Amino acid sequence: MTHADLVSALWASGRGTGVVALVLFTVALVLGIVARSGRRVPGLGRFGTSDLHRTAALTGTGLVAVHVGTLLFDPYAQLEVVDLLFPFLAAYRPLWLGLGTLTLDLIALVTIVSLLRHRVGPRAFRVVHWATYLLWPTALLHALGAGTDAATPWFRALAVACVAAVVTTVGWRLAPSYDGRGWTRHPRRAA
């Protein structure tokens, strides 16, 4: 493998893992909203929905680690370690990369608290888990502002599909449902 092939592979890996992570975080957010609604998902059930939510979130987190790692070693991306730790200091597109850094910080916070869920207690877990409602749009904005594929029709269609999925799920979650006896608001379930 030549140096040019390695650089090309790093660049493709960085781009691809970022895009797939965005899709998985969208799936995780949608499933989290569904799980929290208390409504049953045909074919999945409560535990299946929660397991799929957790799997999508953890896989997305792993892909973000690969995304950041490959771009850190890619000479074309010119990403510095400081750019991973402190938002909005990057030389290239500081706002958009800063949103990526902020997303990375939120992912770390939510992941750590989720893994320590039984030690921190349900209240702290819920408070920190609300950060996912900030994490997802910052990841989306980062992709739209810093992503080299952001102007392509396929990526714009993907971004629209992700937004539509989240907006539709939030609308579904807030809407009452008809249970055969009348319209019912779904109470919030404990996490």
N, C-alpha and C positions, 0 to 999 in steps of 0.2 A: 504494500500500500504506500503510495507516494504521500508527500506532505500535503499536496493539493487535495488528494482524495480524503485524507484525514480531516482537513479543514471543512471540506464539503460535507462529510458525514456528521461532523459536529454541528454545523449550521442546520442541516436537515433535521437532525435529532432535536436540537433546541427548538426549532419551529414546530415540529410535529408533536412533541410532548406538551408544549404549551397549549396547542389547539385541543388536543385530546383531554388535557386536564380541565380546560374550560368546559368542555362538554360534560365531563364527569362531575364537576362541581355543580353544573346546572341540574343534572340528574339527582345528585345528593340533596340539593336545595328543594327541588320538587318533591322528592320522597320524604324529606324532613317535614315539609308542610303537610303532606298527605298523612304521614304518621301522627302528627300532632292534632289532626282534625278529629280523630276518633272514628272516622268513617272507615269501613272495610274496603279493601282493594280486592276485587275479584281475582282469584287465583294466587294471591300472595298472602293474604292474612296479615295480622298485626306484626308477627315476628318476622315474616318474610320481607315485609316492607322495611322494617328496622334494620334487618341484616343487609339488605340491598343498599339502603341508605349509607350504612357504615362502610360497606365495601367500596361503594362509589367514592365516598369521601377519602378513605385511606388510599385507594388507588390513585385518585387525583393528586393527593399529597405526595405520593411517591413519584408521580410524573412531574410534579413541580420541582422536586429535588433533582431529577434528571435534567429538566429544562434549564434550571439555574446552573447546575454543574457543567453541562455541555457548553452553555454560552459563556461561562466563566473561563473555560479553556480554549474557546474559539477566538483566534486572534482578530477575526473580522468584527465580532461583536464588541470588543474592547470593554468588556465589563470588568470592573474592579471589585475587590472584596468589600471595600467601603460602600459601594453601591448596593450591596446585599444587606447591609446593616442599617444604613441611615438613608431614609427616603429623601428624594428631591435634590441630591448633590451630584448626580451623574452629569458628565460632560455632554452626553448625547441624549436629547429629548428628556430633560430632567423631570418634567411633570409626569410624563407617561411611564418612565422607568421608576419614578418615585411611587407611583400608584402600584407598580409591581412589587416594590420593596414593602410597601404598606400591606399589600396582600400577603406577602411572604411572612411578615410579622404576625398578621392575624391568623394565618394558617398554623404557625408555630404555637401561638397562644391557645387556639381552639383544640389543636391536637394534644398538647400537653394536658390541658384540663380534662379533655375527654378521656385520655388514658388514665388519669387520676380521679375519674368521676366518683368512685366510691370513697376516696379519701377526702375530697374537697366538699362533698355533700351535694345534694340535688339543687339547692338554691344557688350556690356558686357556679355549678355546672350550667344551669339555665341562663344565668346572667352572662357568662362568657359565651355560651352557645349562641346568644343573640348577635354576637359579632359576625356570624355567617351572613346576616342580612346586609352587612357592610362589605364583607369579604367578596361576595359574588359580584356586585357591581364594580368594585375596584379592579377585580380581575378582568372583567369585561372591558372596562375603559382602558386598562393597560394594554390589552390585546388590540383594541381598536386604534390606540394612539402610537404604540411602539411596535406592533406586529408588522412585519414586512409583507404579509399577505392581506392586511386589513383593507386594502383598496380593491382586492379581487372580488369578482361576483360570488364565487363559492364561499368565501369567508363572510361576506356581508349577509348572504343567505343563512349561513350557519348562525351568525350573531342574531339575526332577526328570529330564527327558530328558537334560540336559547331564551331570548327576551319574551317571546310569545308563550313559551312553556311556563316560565315563571309567572308572568302576568295572569295567564289563564288559571294556573293553580292557585294563586292568591285569590282571584275572583271566585273560584270554586270553593275555596276554604271559607270565604266570608259570606257566601250565599247560603240561605237556609235550604233545607231539603224537605221533600215531601215523603213522609213515612207511612202513608196509607190512612193516617188519622188526621193529618194536618201538617202544616209547615213547621219545621223545627230548626232552631238554631243549635249548632253543635257546641256543647260546652268544651272548654279547654281541658285537655287531659294532662295529667302530671307527666313530666318527662321521664 
